[in-house]
Each structure stands twice: as C-alpha cells, then as structure tokens.
Amino acid sequence: QDPRGDLHEVTTMLVEAGWPLRQHATYGDSIALIMDVFEQVAEEQGQFAPRWAIDHAETVRDEELERIKALGGGIAIQDRMAFAGEYFVDRYGAEAAVEAPPVRKMLDMGIPVGAGTDGTRVSSYNPWPSLYWLTTGKTVGGLQLWDQENILTREEALDIFTAGSAWFSQEEDVKGTISEG
C-alpha cells in the first residue's frame, strides 16, 4: 500500500484531464502530505486542477493554509463540529476547538471557502444548524467551541453557504445570491 503514490497517480490523471478535484482531510498532518503531492504534481505538469479543494480541514495549520492559497485551492467546510464538537473537545481539548476549522483565518487570507452539511451521510441537510454553528461557534448541544474571533456574521455565514460554495463548481456568477434575474 502506497497512499502517497496512489494520490500522486490519481491527481496526475485529474490534472492532465483538466478536472477539478476535492480531497477530504480533517487533520493538518494529512493536509501537509496531500499538499506535498499536489505541489509535486503541479510542478511536474506545469499546472494544477481548476477549482480544487480540501474538504473539512478542522485542524489545518497556518502552513497548510498558505500552501493551499498559493496553489489556488479552496476549502469546503462542513458542520461536523456543530454535531460532534463535544467529541472533538474530549479528544483534542477545548483549546484545539477554538478555531476548528479556522474559518475566519481562511477568509482573511482570501482562500475561497464554502460551507455545507456534508449531505445526509453524517448530518442533516438542513442548513439551519450549520448557520447557527457558524454564527455562534456553538454545537447543537450548546457547547461553546469557537472564540469570538472565529465567529462569522450572519451575512458571512450565508455567503459562504451559498455563493462561497458555488465557487467550487465555477457557478458563483449564476448561483448563490438572491438577486434580480
């Protein structure tokens, strides 16, 4: 088994075909390995995939955020912390949950960010628990995870949930806003 080699092979095929790609990763260490491969493929191909993304990124570190931005990627966050934040705190501690994921930092860096529910496999497709989490930093059980610096305004939360998510499918000009036309 060669996860790095497998990722390199698949990523190379997608880049050669000009397809976008998304890689699910929660942990900073995993994202660092993924970025090693993505940067290698970009160097080998002289280009990289359009509108590529890391999904989740709860424990992404500043170094990986810089690398994602430099390679033109985005981050699609899901509301797992709204539903499982208590488990995260039990495992990693309350301090680690303060910006898990560091959405404010992502936005301030200019990284495209989309928000969602991760479908019905792990949570509800209902957007309201996600929006509650993004605007309060609390789990549905009421546990305060985020500090004030990571909490989004209602407008910011709605924007990344709608137009922000449309970026990933290259449809931000036709989806994600309530506007004339």
C-alpha positions as CSV (number, residue, x, y, z in Angstrom):
1,Q,0.0,0.0,0.0
2,D,1.3,3.4,-1.0
3,P,-1.1,6.2,-0.2
4,R,1.2,8.9,-1.4
5,G,1.9,7.1,-4.7
6,D,-1.8,6.4,-5.2
7,L,-2.7,10.0,-4.5
8,H,0.0,11.1,-7.0
9,E,-1.2,8.8,-9.7
10,V,-4.9,9.9,-9.3
11,T,-4.0,13.5,-9.0
12,T,-1.8,13.4,-12.1
13,M,-4.7,11.8,-14.1
14,L,-7.1,14.5,-13.0
15,V,-4.7,17.4,-13.7
16,E,-3.9,16.0,-17.2
17,A,-7.7,15.8,-17.9
18,G,-8.2,19.3,-16.6
19,W,-10.8,18.1,-14.0
20,P,-11.3,19.8,-10.6
21,L,-10.6,17.6,-7.6
22,R,-11.6,17.5,-3.9
23,Q,-9.7,15.7,-1.2
24,H,-11.3,15.1,2.2
25,A,-8.9,15.7,5.1
26,T,-9.5,16.6,8.7
27,Y,-6.0,16.7,10.1
28,G,-3.2,19.2,9.5
29,D,-0.7,16.3,9.1
30,S,-2.9,14.7,6.4
31,I,-3.3,18.0,4.6
32,A,0.5,18.5,4.7
33,L,1.0,15.2,3.0
34,I,-1.7,16.0,0.4
35,M,-0.1,19.3,-0.3
36,D,3.3,17.7,-0.8
37,V,1.7,15.5,-3.5
38,F,-0.3,18.3,-5.1
39,E,2.7,20.7,-5.3
40,Q,4.8,17.9,-6.8
41,V,2.1,17.2,-9.5
42,A,1.7,20.9,-10.2
43,E,5.5,21.2,-10.7
44,E,5.6,18.1,-12.9
45,Q,2.6,19.2,-15.0
46,G,3.3,22.9,-15.1
47,Q,-0.3,23.5,-13.9
48,F,-2.8,22.2,-11.4
49,A,-6.5,21.3,-11.3
50,P,-9.1,24.1,-11.6
51,R,-11.2,24.9,-8.5
52,W,-9.6,22.2,-6.4
53,A,-10.5,21.9,-2.7
54,I,-9.7,20.4,0.6
55,D,-12.9,19.3,2.5
56,H,-13.3,19.6,6.2
57,A,-9.8,20.9,7.4
58,E,-10.8,21.1,11.1
59,T,-7.2,21.1,12.3
60,V,-5.5,22.7,9.3
61,R,-2.4,24.7,10.3
62,D,-1.3,28.1,9.0
63,E,1.5,26.5,6.9
64,E,-1.1,24.4,5.0
65,L,-3.4,27.3,4.6
66,E,-0.5,29.2,3.0
67,R,0.2,26.3,0.7
68,I,-3.5,25.9,-0.3
69,K,-3.8,29.6,-1.1
70,A,-0.5,29.5,-3.1
71,L,-1.8,26.6,-5.3
72,G,-5.1,28.3,-5.9
73,G,-7.3,25.9,-3.8
74,G,-10.4,26.4,-1.7
75,I,-11.7,24.8,1.5
76,A,-15.1,23.3,1.8
77,I,-16.1,23.1,5.5
78,Q,-18.9,21.0,6.8
79,D,-20.9,21.3,10.0
80,R,-19.5,18.2,11.7
81,M,-18.3,20.3,14.6
82,A,-21.9,21.5,15.2
83,F,-22.9,17.9,15.7
84,A,-19.7,16.3,17.1
85,G,-17.9,19.2,18.8
86,E,-18.2,17.6,22.2
87,Y,-16.3,14.5,20.9
88,F,-13.6,16.7,19.4
89,V,-13.2,18.5,22.7
90,D,-13.0,15.2,24.6
91,R,-10.3,14.0,22.2
92,Y,-8.2,17.2,21.5
93,G,-9.2,19.6,24.2
94,A,-11.2,22.9,24.2
95,E,-8.2,24.9,23.1
96,A,-8.0,23.0,19.9
97,A,-11.6,23.6,19.2
98,V,-11.3,27.4,19.4
99,E,-10.8,27.6,15.6
100,A,-11.6,24.2,14.3
101,P,-11.7,24.9,11.5
102,P,-10.2,28.4,11.3
103,V,-12.8,29.8,9.1
104,R,-12.1,33.5,9.9
105,K,-8.4,33.0,9.1
106,M,-9.3,31.3,5.8
107,L,-11.5,34.2,4.8
108,D,-9.0,36.8,5.9
109,M,-6.3,35.1,3.8
110,G,-8.6,35.3,0.7
111,I,-9.0,31.5,0.4
112,P,-12.3,30.5,-1.3
113,V,-14.4,29.0,1.4
114,G,-17.7,27.1,1.0
115,A,-19.9,25.7,3.8
116,G,-22.2,22.8,3.8
117,T,-23.8,20.0,5.7
118,D,-21.8,17.0,4.2
119,G,-25.1,15.6,3.0
120,T,-27.3,13.1,4.8
121,R,-24.5,10.6,5.4
122,V,-23.1,12.2,8.6
123,S,-25.6,15.0,9.4
124,S,-28.8,16.6,8.3
125,Y,-29.0,18.5,5.0
126,N,-30.9,21.2,7.0
127,P,-28.8,24.4,6.7
128,W,-30.0,26.0,10.0
129,P,-27.8,24.0,12.3
130,S,-24.8,24.9,10.1
131,L,-25.7,28.6,10.1
132,Y,-26.2,28.5,13.9
133,W,-22.8,27.0,14.4
134,L,-21.1,29.4,12.0
135,T,-22.7,32.5,13.7
136,T,-22.4,31.4,17.4
137,G,-19.5,28.9,17.4
138,K,-21.7,26.5,19.4
139,T,-22.6,22.9,18.9
140,V,-26.3,22.0,18.6
141,G,-25.9,20.8,22.2
142,G,-24.9,24.3,23.3
143,L,-21.2,23.8,23.9
144,Q,-19.2,27.0,23.0
145,L,-16.3,25.8,20.8
146,W,-15.1,28.9,18.9
147,D,-13.8,32.1,20.4
148,Q,-15.2,35.4,19.2
149,E,-12.6,35.9,16.5
150,N,-13.7,32.9,14.6
151,I,-17.4,33.5,14.7
152,L,-19.0,34.8,11.4
153,T,-21.7,37.4,10.9
154,R,-25.0,36.2,9.5
155,E,-24.1,37.7,6.2
156,E,-20.7,36.0,6.1
157,A,-22.2,32.6,7.0
158,L,-24.9,32.9,4.4
159,D,-22.4,34.0,1.8
160,I,-20.0,31.0,2.3
161,F,-23.0,28.7,2.5
162,T,-24.3,29.9,-0.9
163,A,-22.0,31.9,-3.2
164,G,-18.9,30.6,-1.5
165,S,-20.0,27.0,-2.2
166,A,-20.8,27.9,-5.8
167,W,-17.2,28.8,-6.4
168,F,-16.2,25.1,-6.3
169,S,-18.5,24.3,-9.3
170,Q,-17.5,27.6,-11.1
171,E,-21.0,28.8,-10.8
172,E,-20.6,31.8,-8.5
173,D,-21.9,34.1,-11.2
174,V,-25.2,32.2,-11.5
175,K,-25.8,30.6,-8.1
176,G,-25.7,31.6,-4.5
177,T,-27.3,35.0,-4.5
178,I,-30.8,36.4,-4.3
179,S,-30.7,39.0,-7.0
180,E,-32.7,40.3,-9.9
181,G,-32.5,38.0,-12.9
